[in-house]
Amino acid sequence: MNSKNSDDSLEKLDKHKSVTPLPIQTWLVITFLGIAGQIAWAVENSWFNVFVYDEITEDPSPVAWMVAVSAVTATVTTILIGALSDRTRSKMGKRKPYILFGYILWGIITALYPMVELIQKLSVAVFMVILMDAIMTFFGSTANDACFNAWITDITDHSNRGRVQGILMMTTLVANLIAIGASGFIIEKYGYFVFFYVLGGFVSIAGLIAGLQVKEPPQNYPMQKLLSDSAPESPIPPKKPFWQDVIYAFRPSTIRKNPLLYILLACMALINIGGQVSAPYLFVYLENYLEFSKGEVSIIGGVVILIAAIVSVLYGLISHRVPRKWVLVLTILFNCLFSIVFMWLRKMIPIILMYAVVLSLQMMNSIALESWIQDLYPASDRGKFQGARMVAFVAIPMIFGPIIGNSVIKSYGIPSATQENGFIPTPEIFLFGGIVGILALIPAIIIMFYEKSLRNYPKS
């Protein structure tokens, strides 16, 4: 990336007082695709794990394996499809085909997931839940991680990116409100089959309707529109070999050219490892250690998500005016401290209040990180960099976090009374999650003191 040109562009944008507007249709597409995709991820990240614990085995190891395999699948898919979408030229556009068909298949696989319960042999059932999760993740990462996120970067610029990220964080929380707030009641009354059918069907239908409305601008349109009188034509497809595009974001030369970007990605990886120590086991902890019913778990999740959604939208509206490096440091520090405090809470109201604070801090941290990282993507290679983002955001955290959590549960957990290898998670998962997450302060503090030097680092 040309540092001087990039800095000059951002400087011009900062001096431009107004925020680049987006059409109402674009906001609606962002909202519906965001909610549909995040419902699927919310189900996978929470109720897939509870389903395995309730219906397959109480051993925490299959959950750790499922999360790790899913993370690797998501990352590899995003790297390959992100690079492929950068090169794609079709009548539908370069991102739209993957978004449209990916969402439809994503919902279908989600709906079929509980069929695994019908398998009698435990080892085969465990293998199939991991395989089905990986297939669902492939379509989800194709549609959402690789192409929806790249499309968001394509249609936004420095002036409105924070607002769009605020809306995306809000859609994440609304999706969780739908997928979690109503889930416990649906599962208790109708069972897992109906639950997965309803949510999977919604994802496919919403993806079909909103996916057809995706409009793709010429490459770099928002930035060029703001800085010049006319937008450029779409460039000729690149002639470089495909595999050069695949590995581009992981080359040492690319990392040397973009040091600030990769330090931000390292910060993202560390804070998310801390979160993933406890996240896959949170609902199992609430239901089996604190003995809340599924309905009560839904109430806790629903109220917390509603509060965090409001905070996300409010912060997103002002995020372009708030120094992101300070947001980064403070949200990491307080998020980890409050996560540790969470381990001592037992009653519903204190749990809701503390969980709301922790989740709100996580959302603010994500908005600051995501918008900053998107600002630093080289304009012509945004799809390629989705893979690097996925390594930091998904692969590393979801491999190492659940492994740490699984070890903590087996060391400190309560042995199951019904299964030989089963364990009930205990509060120590929050302690270890907070300790790991606080390590993200290291890259955050480096950024705080050396941001200008990193941005202007020689591109040799």
RAQUI-V772350 format. One record per helix or strand. SS is the DSSP state (A for helix, B for strand). FROM is the first residue (numbers start at 1). TO is the last residue. If there is no record, write none. Layout:
ss->SS from->FROM to->TO
ss->SS from->FROM to->TO
This chain:
ss->A from->3 to->15
ss->A from->24 to->56
ss->A from->61 to->87
ss->A from->96 to->118
ss->A from->122 to->155
ss->A from->161 to->181
ss->A from->183 to->190
ss->A from->192 to->211
ss->A from->221 to->227
ss->A from->242 to->250
ss->A from->252 to->257
ss->A from->259 to->279
ss->A from->282 to->288
ss->A from->294 to->321
ss->A from->324 to->344
ss->A from->348 to->376
ss->A from->379 to->412
ss->B from->414 to->415
ss->B from->423 to->424
ss->A from->428 to->455
